Amino acid sequence: SRLALLLLCCISGALGRDLTIGGRAYIQSTSRWLPLYPVPRLPSVKEPSEPRNIHLSFGDTERDIVVTWSTVSKVSLPLARFRACSAPPHQPWQLATARSTKFVDGGPLKSAQWIHRAKLLNLSSGERYNYSVSSDGSVWYPVMEFRVPNVSQAQRSFAVFGDFGLANAQSLPRLLDDVTRQRMYDAIVHVGDFAYDMPDENGAVGDRFMQMLQPIASRVPYMTCVGNHEEKYNFSHYRNRFSMPGSSENFFYSVNIGPVHLVSISNEFYFFTNYGTAQLGRQYRWLDADLREANLNRTAAPWIVLIGHRPLYCSNNDSRDCDWGARTLRSGFNGHRWGLEPLIHKYGVDLAFWGHEHSYERTWPVHNGYLCSFIWHERVALNLLQLHAKCQLASSEAAQLKSIKPLQQLTSG
């Protein structure tokens, strides 16, 4: 199989600032192509049925797309319509009825909104589609576009980032350029921590954050995992606002995207045990079964890529997360239950992407606290940044490498 190209976009909001020009919100950046990123207007309270926060995700396969949007009020007929861009203009639109759920924020105002999800199934490989959404089947949102990955091509490209907030999101113009003008990515992968924080201001921060992402997330599937900043109200904003594959309320899932078997888990289960520990056991058993099956399916999807929010290895000055927190994830809850590293090693996970630390770091292949190779997996290109790899070594190699201490194995960049 050809290389699955994963491009890690380290997104930082520290350099830009928000502007208002003529009543319109913009994000300023140093992008020559788009120095001002226009933030779509949120519908006013007088327009409670107008669609907002429109975004895409993969369904059970990369040929299934889920369109998710919200309205302030319950609507009569939430629909999505779609049509291949190559179709003649007179060809009728295909319709997909959305499933609607009411979401009530846990804050003092108990602000409510309706989340709508429409599944566009068995789409044509490599085709571009126009689509739109409606609250009543007669008034439609302006037409948007997405592309289905080409199953005959062995390469996939992703933008991967984490810890991305509403304020000073100056990297968005560059990402929009990548998505629209250059059409670089098959998916966006956000490894936890959204908006800072979605529940704030009775959920209004989450509304504005999702609206800010709409120009990008309405064009390319936006895949996620949960972070610690989503914890409030038992992760209710994360569980309700996104639409990941599977039936675990977005906490753990997997999907094959070309040669990549993408696996997303919740590392937060290990730390927010005030909500119980049963979910830890369920996730661990699911992960064991999923990785076992994926490892037997290497011909179709040779890359197993894992995403989670908190890292299993790090070496910066955050001693709590890089010591106790990382050990908890590697070895398990209370030091012996549901440890992740044995599964990662057993099934040969190729790459792992983490967030949380707000610093860039990458590792050589590591296992059980020690460096186990001075080379990455033979298929890994140099622009793959944070990674885990197989540690299948001869005994002489293992003895030599075990002399290297854990903190020496880490390469900061």
N, C-alpha and C positions, 0 to 999 in steps of 0.2 A: 504494500500500500504506500502511496505517496505521503509525504509529510503533511500532517495537519498543522497548519500555521496558526498559532495563537499569539496575538499581539496584545501585550499588557499596556494599557493606557493608565499611567499613574495620574489620577485626577486630583488636583489641589485647587481649592477655591481661594487661596490667600492673595492672589494678585489682582483680581477683578473687583468691580464694584457695580452695584445696581444703579440704574439711571431711570428717570421718568422724563420722557419727551413728548409733549403734546398729549399728556394723559396716558401714554403707552409705556409699559415697562420694558426695559432692555437690560441685558447683561453686557458690560463692557469687557473687551479682551484685547490682546495684542495680535489677534488673527488678522492678517492682511486681507483675507478673503471675506471675512464677516466680523468686522470690529464691534458691531452691535448685534447681539442675539435677541430677536424679538420674542418676548414671553407671551404666549397666547392669553387673551383676556379670559378671566373666569366669569361665567354667567352671573348676573346679579340675582338678588333674591326675588326680583320680579320675573325671572326667567327660570323657574324651578325645574322645568322639564327639558331644558336645553342640555345636550350631551357635553360632558367635560371629562378631563383626565383619561383620554383615550390612549390605550396602549395595547401592544401585541405580546403574545407568548406562544411558544410551541405547545401543541397538545401532546398526545401520546406518541406521535411521530413527527418528523420534520416536514411532512406534507400536510399536517394538521395545524391550523392557526386558530388561536383563541383571541377574539377581540373583546377587550374589557373596557367599560366606561361607566360613568356614574351620572346620576341626576339627583337633585335635591329632593324632588317629589317622586312618588310612585307614578308610573306612566302607563298608558293604555296598551301600547303594542311595541315593545322594544325589539327592534330588528336591525340586522346587518345585511347589507346587500353587497355582492361582489361579482366581478366579471374579469376575465382574462384581458389584459391590455391588447393582445393580438386578435381578440374577437372583433367581428364587424360591429359598427355602431348600433345597428338595429337589433343585435342579439339581446334578448331579455336578460336582466340581472337575475342572478341566483339569490335567493333569500334564505337567511338563517334566523330563526326566532331565538332571542336571548332568554336565558334563565336569570331571573331577578331575585335578589335577596336584600332585605333591609339591614343596614348597618347603623348602629347607634354608638356614638363615641361615649367613652366612659367618664368624660368630664362633667363639670357642674351643669352645663346647659343641655346635656344629653342630645347633642346635635345629631340629626338623622340624615341619612342619604340612602339612595338605592344603587346597588352595584349590579350591572348587567353584563352577562357573559354569553357571547355567541360563538359557536364552534363552526369553523369553515373546514370541512373534512375532505380528505383525499384529493388535495389540490394537485395540479399538474407540475411535475418536476421542472425546475428551471424557469417557470413562467412568472411573469410580473402580473399583478392583479391590482385593479382599482377597487376601492371599497368605500363604504360610507355607513353611518349608523343613523337611526331615527328613533324617536319616542312614540310615534303614532303611525308610521308607514306612509305619511304624506309629505312631511317636511323633513328633508335630509340634510345632514351635516355636509360641509364641503368635501369633495372626493379626495381621498388619500390613496397611497400606493405602497405595496410591499412586494418583495420577491421571494419565491419559494426556492430553497437551495436545489441545485441540480444533482440528482442522485447518481448520475453517471460520472461526476467529478469527484476525485478522491481528496480534495483539499477543502478545508473549511477555515474561515477566518473569524476571530472573535475579538472584541474589545473587552478587557477585564479590568474592573476597578472596584474599589470599596470605599466606605466611609465618606460619602458624598452628601453635602448638605445643601440647603436652600440658599444660604447667604454666600455671596461672592463666588458663584460657580463659573469662574472665568474660562474653564476648559470646554464648556458646552459649545461655543462657536466652532472650535476645532473638531469636536466630535460630530457636530452637525455637518460640517464640510466633508468629513470622512464618510458619513452615512449617505448624504444626498449627492454631492458633486462627484465624489470618488467611488462611492458604492463599495466600500472596502469590506464590510462585515456581513456575516451570516447571522450573527446574534450579538447582543450586548449581555455581559454577565456582571452583575452587581453583587459583590460578596459581603453584603450586610452593612448596616447603619445607613439609614435614609433620613434626609431632611434636617435632622437635629432639632426637634423630633416630630414625627408625624402626629402624635396626639396633642402637641402643644396648641394653645389657644383654642381649645375645644375642637381639635381636628383641623383647624383652618391652615396650619402649617403644612399638614399632609396634603390638603387640597391644592395649595399653591405649589408645593413641590412636584406633585404629579402633573400639574398643568405645565410647569416649567419643562418637564421631561417630554411632554407630548410631541413636539416636533421631531424628536428622535425615536421615542418608544412607539409612536404610531407608524413608523416605517420599518423597524427592525425588531424582531422578537427580543423582549427585555426579560432575561432570566435572572433569578434572584436566589439568595439564601438569607436567612435571618441573622441579625446582629443583636448585640446587647441593648442598643438604643431603641429597639422595637419592643422591649419588655413590658411597657406600661399597659395596664388593663389586660394582662395575660396575652400579650402580643396581638391584640385584637385588630389593630390597624394593618399589620403585616398579613394576618390571616384573611382579612376581608378585601384588601385593596388589590392583591395580586392573584394571578390565576396560573399556578404551576401545574405540571402533569401529576397524575396520581390522586390519591384520596387522603393525604395526610395534612390537609390545611396548609399546604405550601412548605411544611417544615422539612420533609425529606422526600426526594423523588429522583428519578433518573430518566434520561431520554437519549436516544441515539441520534446524533447530528453528523451525518456522513460517517467518517471513520472514527468519530469521537463518541465514546459512551460517557456522557456528562452526568455526574452524580452530585447531588446537593444534599447536605445534611445540616442539622442544627447543633452546633457546638454549645449553644446556650442552655440546652437541657441539662448539662453538667453543672451549671452554676445557679440557675434559678429553680432550685428544688422546692421552693415554697409552693410551686404548682404541682408537686408530686414527682415521683421517679418512674412511674409506669411507662411514661413516654420514652425514657431512656432505653428500657428493655425492648420496647416495640421497635424503636429506630435501630438498635443494634442487631436485632434478629432480621429486620428487613435488609440492613446493609450487608450482613453476612450472606444472605440469599442472593441479593442483587449482584454483589461482586463475584460470587461464585458463578452465577450464570454469565456475567459479562466476561469473565476470564475464559469461559468455554466458547465464547463467541468472538474470539480475537480475529478470525478471518474477516468477518463483516465489519467489526469495529475494533481495530487493534489498539486504539488509545483509550485507556481508562483515566479520566480526569475527575478529580474530586475537588469540590469547593465547600468551604466552611468559613465562618467569620474569624474565630480566634485561632492563632497559629499553634501548631504542635511543637515548633522550634522557633526561637527568636533570641537575640543576644543584646538588645538595646538596654537602656537604663530602667525599663519598666520591670523591675525584679519580680513583682507579684505575678504578672502575666507570663513572663518568660521563665519563671521558676515553678511556682506552685500551679499556676493555671495550665501551663504547657504540660507539666507532668500529669495533671489530672486528665487531660485529654488523651495523652499517650497511654497511660497505665490504667485509667478508668476511675470511676466514682469510688471514693474511699480507698483508692490505690489498688483495687483489684477487680472491679466490676465494669464491664462494657468499655474496656480500653480500645482506642481506635488504632493504635500503631500495629498491634498484631494482625488485624485484618488488612491494613494497608500493605504490610509486608507479605502476608500469606497469599494475597491475590495479585500482587505485583502492580499496584496502582502506579501509573506512569508519571503523573503530574498532580500537584496539589496547589491550589491558590487560596491564600488566606488574606484577611484584612486586619482591622482592629488596632494595630500598633502605630499607624500614621507615620511609618517609616518604611523605606524600601530596603528589602533584604532578600538574598537568595542563598540557597544551600547547595552544596554537593549532595549526592545521594547519601542519606543518613538512615540509621536504624538503631534503636535502643540506646540513643545518646552518643553514638559514635559515627564518624565518617566511615563509609564502606566503599567508596570509590572516588578516584580523582577524575573520572569522566562521567558525563551524564549518559543517559540512555542513548544508544547508537542512533536513534531516530530523532533526537532532540536537536533543534536548531539553536543558534546562539541567542536569538531574540526571545527565547522562552525564559521567563525570569524566575518566578518562585516555583520550585518544583521538588517533587519527591520522585524517587526512581527505585527500580528493583535493586536489591542488595544480595545478589547471588554470587558469592565469592569463594574462591579456593581458600583452604585453611591458612596457607602462607600469607595470602593477601589480607585475610581477616586479622591475623596476628599483627601484621605491620600497621594496619590502619587503626587498630584499636588503641595504639599508643597515643593517638591524637586526641586531645581533650575536647569535650563538646563545644566549648566556645571557640576553639581554633578552627572548627569545621565550617564556620559561617563566614560568608563573604558579603560584606556590605557594599552598596553601591549608591 
